[in-house]
């Protein structure tokens, strides 16, 4: 996995080899024009952003949930309207619950006689 450090501008995404390069004003290793972005898929549970451009694909991994939220919010603010349903935010699936036997589910479910009463 190659590590890069990103800076989001209003019209481009710049990436650098190190934080030192980014902070010292060294020319970016690469630049992505936001006009070229055709889809974004944010997988919140995996903390990854997949960006498809006209000529290439990028996958950006975050270290923390907070970083992921910040990037998704910033990108959505810039590109959400223009991409519409091509900006996908996927939440993690909830853990599955073990199946119960039909007898157990009947025993625990309320019958018409003992169902909860709703007061107006």
C-alpha positions in Angstrom: 0.0 0.0 0.0 1.4 3.3 -1.0 0.9 6.2 1.4 0.0 9.6 0.1 -1.1 12.8 1.8 -4.0 14.7 0.3 -5.1 18.3 0.2 -8.6 19.1 -1.1 -9.0 22.4 -2.9 -12.2 23.8 -4.4 -11.4 22.5 -7.9 -8.7 19.8 -7.3 -7.3 17.1 -5.1 -3.6 17.3 -4.6 -1.5 14.5 -3.3 2.0 14.4 -1.8 4.6 11.8 -0.9 5.0 13.0 2.7 3.5 15.5 5.1 6.8 17.3 5.0 6.4 17.8 1.2 2.8 18.9 1.7 3.7 21.4 4.5 6.9 22.8 2.9 5.3 23.9 -0.4 6.9 21.2 -2.6 5.0 20.6 -5.8 2.3 17.9 -5.5 3.2 14.4 -6.7 -0.1 14.5 -8.5 -3.3 16.5 -9.0 -6.8 15.3 -9.7 -9.2 17.7 -11.3 -12.6 17.4 -9.5 -14.3 18.1 -12.8 -13.0 14.6 -14.0 -14.6 12.7 -11.0 -17.5 10.6 -12.3 -18.3 8.6 -9.2 -17.4 8.4 -5.5 -18.1 5.5 -3.3 -17.5 6.0 0.4 -17.4 2.8 2.5 -17.8 4.2 6.0 -17.1 0.9 7.8 -13.9 0.3 5.8 -12.9 4.0 5.9 -12.2 4.0 2.2 -13.1 6.4 -0.6 -13.1 5.1 -4.2 -13.1 7.8 -6.8 -13.5 7.0 -10.5 -12.3 9.5 -13.0 -12.4 9.6 -16.8 -9.0 7.9 -17.1 -8.2 6.3 -13.7 -9.4 5.1 -10.3 -8.2 6.1 -6.8 -8.8 4.4 -3.5 -8.1 6.5 -0.5 -8.0 4.9 3.0 -8.4 6.9 6.2 -6.9 6.2 9.6 -10.0 7.1 11.7 -13.7 7.3 11.5 -13.5 11.0 12.2 -11.1 11.6 9.2 -13.5 9.6 7.0 -16.5 11.8 8.1 -14.5 15.0 7.4 -13.5 13.9 3.9 -16.9 12.6 3.0 -18.6 15.8 4.2 -16.0 18.0 2.3 -16.3 16.1 -0.9 -20.1 15.9 -0.7 -20.2 19.7 -0.2 -18.1 20.2 -3.4 -19.4 17.3 -5.6 -22.6 16.0 -4.1 -25.0 18.1 -6.2 -23.1 17.5 -9.5 -22.7 13.8 -9.0 -26.1 13.2 -7.5 -26.7 9.4 -7.2 -23.2 8.7 -8.3 -22.0 9.9 -4.9 -22.6 6.8 -2.7 -22.1 6.6 1.0 -22.3 3.0 2.2 -22.8 2.5 5.9 -21.5 -0.7 7.6 -24.0 -3.6 7.8 -25.3 -4.2 11.3 -24.2 -7.5 12.8 -26.5 -10.3 11.9 -28.5 -11.9 14.6 -28.6 -15.7 14.9 -31.8 -17.3 13.5 -34.3 -18.5 16.0 -36.4 -21.6 15.8 -40.1 -21.1 14.9 -41.1 -22.4 18.4 -38.9 -19.9 20.1 -40.2 -17.0 18.0 -43.8 -17.9 18.6 -43.2 -18.3 22.4 -41.6 -14.8 22.6 -43.9 -12.9 20.3 -47.0 -11.4 21.7 -50.3 -13.2 21.0 -53.5 -11.1 20.4 -54.5 -11.8 24.0 -51.3 -10.5 25.6 -50.2 -7.9 23.1 -49.2 -4.6 24.5 -52.0 -2.0 24.9 -51.6 1.4 23.4 -53.3 4.2 25.2 -54.4 7.3 23.3 
